[in-house]
């Protein structure tokens, strides 16, 4: 299964989710990320956080959703609501859910406060990914309605 984590800039949250998913997912499951208006770079604080968490950072780049190497089976939007952020809408016959997370790239304050915003986004995404991977995935793939309900429920964790 290919899971696309989608946001606007593809520089922080969707990259954190993609890398974390790939770190935790079973064989045959693949995380991808993209943005509707990619920033063109991955935020250095996102990469530093992943490295501190023991997650590989090689190969992660900001990319557009129209350049995906595969068609996703599931699209998870991760845009937040704090700044009336417009979340991209992925069109196509795929399962979709929303796991909103505030954008740590918009955090202000001291270095410690900004780092805390990145850590918070990571912690929320990791908890949701772990909950997702704990589901009876083989069963749920056969019941799209129940799968969607479980994914939406997970999107409310730590919200």
C-alpha positions as CSV (number, residue, x, y, z in Angstrom):
1,X,0.0,0.0,0.0
2,X,1.2,3.5,-0.9
3,X,0.3,6.2,1.6
4,X,0.7,9.8,0.5
5,X,1.1,12.5,3.1
6,X,0.0,15.7,1.5
7,X,0.2,19.4,2.4
8,X,0.9,22.6,0.7
9,X,4.6,23.2,0.9
10,X,6.0,19.7,1.5
11,X,8.8,21.0,3.7
12,X,7.9,20.0,7.2
13,X,4.8,18.0,8.3
14,X,4.4,15.8,5.3
15,X,8.1,15.0,5.2
16,X,8.0,14.2,9.0
17,X,5.1,11.9,8.3
18,X,6.6,10.2,5.2
19,X,10.0,9.5,6.9
20,X,8.3,8.3,10.2
21,X,5.9,6.1,8.3
22,X,8.7,4.5,6.2
23,X,10.7,4.0,9.4
24,X,7.8,2.1,11.1
25,X,5.8,0.5,8.3
26,X,5.9,-3.2,7.5
27,X,7.3,-4.5,4.3
28,X,5.1,-3.7,1.3
29,X,3.9,-0.4,2.7
30,X,5.4,2.8,1.5
31,X,5.0,6.4,2.6
32,X,5.3,9.2,0.1
33,X,4.9,13.0,0.6
34,X,4.1,15.9,-1.7
35,X,2.8,19.4,-1.8
36,X,0.4,21.3,-4.0
37,X,2.8,24.2,-4.0
38,X,6.1,22.7,-2.9
39,X,8.6,24.9,-1.1
40,X,11.5,23.4,-3.0
41,X,13.4,22.5,0.2
42,X,13.0,20.4,3.3
43,X,13.1,22.5,6.5
44,X,16.5,21.9,8.2
45,X,14.8,21.6,11.6
46,X,12.6,18.8,10.3
47,X,15.7,16.9,9.1
48,X,17.5,17.5,12.3
49,X,14.6,16.3,14.3
50,X,14.3,13.1,12.3
51,X,18.0,12.4,12.7
52,X,17.7,12.9,16.5
53,X,14.9,10.4,16.5
54,X,17.1,7.9,14.7
55,X,15.1,8.1,11.4
56,X,17.1,8.2,8.2
57,X,16.9,11.4,6.3
58,X,18.5,10.5,3.0
59,X,16.5,11.1,-0.2
60,X,13.8,13.3,1.3
61,X,13.0,16.3,-0.9
62,X,10.2,18.7,-1.3
63,X,8.2,17.7,-4.4
64,X,5.0,18.4,-6.2
65,X,2.0,16.1,-6.1
66,X,2.0,15.9,-9.9
67,X,5.4,14.1,-9.9
68,X,4.5,11.1,-7.8
69,X,6.2,7.8,-8.8
70,X,3.1,5.8,-8.0
71,X,-0.6,6.4,-7.5
72,X,-1.4,6.4,-3.8
73,X,-3.9,4.0,-2.3
74,X,-4.5,6.4,0.6
75,X,-4.1,10.2,0.9
76,X,-3.6,11.8,4.3
77,X,-3.7,15.6,4.4
78,X,-1.8,17.1,7.3
79,X,-2.5,20.8,6.9
80,X,-3.4,22.6,10.1
81,X,-6.2,25.0,10.9
82,X,-4.3,27.6,12.9
83,X,-3.7,30.2,10.1
84,X,-6.7,29.4,8.0
85,X,-4.4,27.2,5.9
86,X,-5.8,26.0,2.6
87,X,-5.4,22.3,2.4
88,X,-5.0,20.7,-1.0
89,X,-7.7,18.4,-2.3
90,X,-6.4,15.3,-4.0
91,X,-8.8,14.2,-6.7
92,X,-8.9,10.6,-7.7
93,X,-10.4,7.3,-6.6
94,X,-8.4,6.9,-3.4
95,X,-9.2,6.7,0.2
96,X,-8.7,10.1,1.9
97,X,-8.5,11.3,5.5
98,X,-7.3,14.4,7.3
99,X,-4.8,14.5,10.1
100,X,-4.4,18.2,10.7
101,X,-1.2,19.4,12.4
102,X,-0.2,23.0,12.9
103,X,2.8,24.0,10.7
104,X,5.9,24.2,12.8
105,X,7.6,26.3,10.0
106,X,5.3,29.1,11.1
107,X,6.4,28.9,14.7
108,X,7.9,32.1,16.2
109,X,9.9,32.7,19.4
110,X,13.1,31.4,20.8
111,X,15.0,28.5,19.2
112,X,13.7,26.3,22.0
113,X,10.1,27.4,21.3
114,X,10.5,26.7,17.6
115,X,12.1,23.4,18.2
116,X,9.2,22.5,20.6
117,X,6.8,23.3,17.7
118,X,8.6,20.8,15.5
119,X,8.7,18.2,18.2
120,X,5.0,18.6,18.9
121,X,4.2,18.1,15.2
122,X,6.4,15.0,15.1
123,X,4.9,13.6,18.3
124,X,1.3,14.0,17.0
125,X,2.2,12.5,13.6
126,X,4.1,9.6,15.1
127,X,1.3,8.7,17.5
128,X,-1.2,8.8,14.6
129,X,1.0,6.6,12.4
130,X,1.6,4.1,15.2
131,X,-2.2,4.0,15.8
132,X,-2.7,3.5,12.0
133,X,-0.2,0.6,11.9
134,X,-1.8,-1.0,14.9
135,X,-5.1,-1.4,13.1
136,X,-6.1,-4.8,11.6
137,X,-5.0,-3.5,8.2
138,X,-5.6,-6.7,6.2
139,X,-9.3,-6.7,7.4
140,X,-9.8,-3.0,6.9
141,X,-8.5,-3.0,3.3
142,X,-11.6,-5.1,2.5
143,X,-14.0,-2.7,4.3
144,X,-13.3,0.8,3.0
145,X,-16.1,2.4,5.0
146,X,-14.8,1.0,8.3
147,X,-11.2,1.8,7.2
148,X,-12.1,5.4,6.5
149,X,-13.9,5.7,9.9
150,X,-10.8,4.4,11.7
151,X,-8.5,6.8,9.8
152,X,-10.7,9.7,10.6
153,X,-10.8,8.7,14.3
154,X,-7.0,8.5,14.3
155,X,-6.9,12.1,12.9
156,X,-8.5,13.3,16.1
157,X,-5.7,11.8,18.3
158,X,-3.8,14.5,20.1
159,X,-5.9,17.2,18.3
